[in-house]
């Protein structure tokens, strides 16, 4: 293998047969050695889940000098961890996740398997980007995203990303007006579990619901950007510490056994 080429490690949460994954692979093949470790089936909503109660299996599908594909039985984060420990001959230069079918804006980053894999890169101090397209169709046309993906990947390989962060990139549907560096919109999903009965008469619940955006008019957010034709880029980090809360909690540390 050509040791001079950067290693680009790719996974996703839509499974190895997803069009978004195959599009991403083709977009970045000219930019380095591509190692793909993708789940054998749909893993959306897996966040940073790992498999610990059963074996994780992986097998080759393609193995060439500059392109290798493994199918893995685990979650997106399993795929990244397995690649680090067993499947990659040296530390990857960049981790890519996606391209996801559907957006991962706002609070969705906490649930997304796509972004769980990207955040795992940040854990290891490796530049990582999670790509999502605001189009849920299995046959979505990803070709308009090519030049943007290649530009961002080239910048990341040129060490233009800050240390210990990953990027959450969401592409809008339709004409792209430009790129905006955004904050994560404040919002949440309101769950609606649909109550149904199976053919045997047993009850089950099917997760549904809708997203509530608490910052509809805030032009600094990812939700506003994609709704208005812009690519949103949100820099994310693993450290969830709310440093601004320290002053308000300082008195909590004065509680002792004697004054309880």
Buried (B, 14 or more C-beta within 10 A) or exposed (E): EEEEBBBBBBBBBBBBEBBBBBBBBEBBEEBBBBBBBBBBEBBBEBBBBBBEEEEBEBEEEEEEEBEBBBBBBBBBBBBBBBBBEEBBEEEBBBBBBBBBBBBBBBBBBBBBBBBBBBBBBBBBEBBBBBBBBBBEEEEBEBEEBBEBBBEBBEBBBEEEBEEBBBBBBBBBBEEBEEBBEBBBBBBEBEEEEEEEEEEEEEEEEEEEEEBEBEBEEBEEBBBBBBBEEBBBBBBBEBEEEEEEEEEEEEEEEEEEEEEE
